[in-house]
């Protein structure tokens, strides 16, 4: 079934429902949309593999380990 054919069938089914049930279907569709994973799939990022030099990655790793997850009590 194509996307447009499925959309038409969903619309036909919705048209047969009372407004309150249509609202429930809408809320369910919203919940499904919000549950979709966000971000960029790994396969789309694979082209960047090997772009950063190993020494740079090691320096970034050390900086993260040394400075992250520390609270600066004088910051506020």
Secondary structure, 3 states (H helix, E strand, C coil): CCHHHHHHHHHHHHHCCCHHHHHHHHHHHHHHHHCCCCCCCHHHHHHHCCCCCHHHHHHHHHHHHHHCCCCCCCCC
